[in-house]
Amino acid sequence: MTERWTDTDIPDQTGRTALITGANSGLGLRTAEVLAGKGARVLLACRSAERGAKALDVVKAAAAGAEPELIPLDLSELASVRAAAASARELTGDKLDVLVNNAGVMATARGRTADGFELQFGTNYLGHAALTWLLMPALRGGRHARVVTLSSLAATGARIHLDDPNGDHRRYNAAAAYGQSKLADQVFALELDRRLRAAGSDILSVAAHPGYTATGLGSGMARSYSNPVVRFLIAGGHRIGEVFAQGPRLGALPQLHAATADGVEGGSYFAPRGLGNLRGYPVKVPTLATARIEPLGSALWELTAKLTDVTPDPA
């Protein structure tokens, strides 16, 4: 990787199709703009029809190839996840080259998804895991397809409660719930990679995180980060934090690198290269030790299948 890898280093994406969740704003919108500008056909998977339509106009203006399209997707509702996957498979003719699991919620009060799961775990993790499995036939039909799943610095120090993932028997803590969901995303990315390799598939499963990026997703969420510098910058809405945070143009680079760069290997994890991986140009970093625990990955995989009632399809 070059010292300053940017979106100008992305190879031509003409002929490739990418689906990006949460593409109506922030990192998702930036990722959609860049990939469309490089010639990819981009499917914007968005919960809000109004915000999705506005984002679609932005991405259309940037597109250098096929027209982008909008797919309704509410990750907090498994029926919507199933419908979105079916729509994507039909639109692409079961030929999907890139899936970017980008969308998420953060700093939420205790809430439940339509299916009764804790809101952050259900939206950030379960919805994406189910979507990935349901889209595997289309990914198999793609060319050297990649699944990019977003984790977070908040995963550091987090714990996955396999016996109580929805926090029914614990006092609710928004930061802990968010950390669990993003650690689960990282665990899933690695477990998916292991299973793809075992099946002899050429599909890559990789992970990324944006560091400390100002996207409007979770101001006031200092406690979700174990890094004391991040906690200081975010806590109380300090103006210094607003200045220090990078914007989506830099923040989206780790996931763009994971989705497009040559030489990316399955199971890799990309983050900003700066101090504490808070900001800067993308670099490959070690996955969390917890995320590499294979029995945890296997147990989470099985639990996810049970909770979502979606049949796992790793290859």
C-alpha angles and dihedrals in degrees: 000000000000119000091250108027110181138168089274086071093060111114121234110290097194110142094021125111123211131189116201123189118216091019095153096086148359119006094357094053092046091049091049092049093050096046092046089049089055091055102265123139103240127204111199110209106199137165098210114063091200096050090040092055091051091049090048090058090051093050092045089057090054097042118117096180138015119012114264118239136207125236120188110234132168107181091194090067119060092202088060091047090053092047092048092050091050091049092049092050091050094046093048099038087236092302111121120156103180133027116185112193094202109138123101150149125231140181093022126160114241107296143151133233121234087267095050101258124136102274101240096041091045096047104034097039118011095044092051094044091051092046091051093051092046091051096049094101089056092045090051087055092052128089112262088330124205133207112203115192122190119228126171145223083253089073089072108103093005125133132214112222101209091178094049110018094158094052094239091147100037135070107263117253115178094205094050091047091051092047091051092052094050093045088051089054090054093045090050093050091054095043090049089051092051092051094045091052091048089052092050093242123156091213111116124218112198137161136218141177130202100221113220103343126165105232101138090247101121120000111174093029096119096136092062089072123074091196105098092210091058091046090053093047095048102035114105093358095280112197089225087062091053089052095044097049116094122229128246092268090069096026093059094053097087092056092041090052091048091049100046118011122112117247097029112151128208114264093029123141123209129197141153111293098222129104110312089359087276100133144348139071119336125274135170111258133182117271116240115278089234091055090055094058101114097202088054091051092049093046093048090048092054093043090051092053090050095048097044098035088223118135109239112243111183098168 
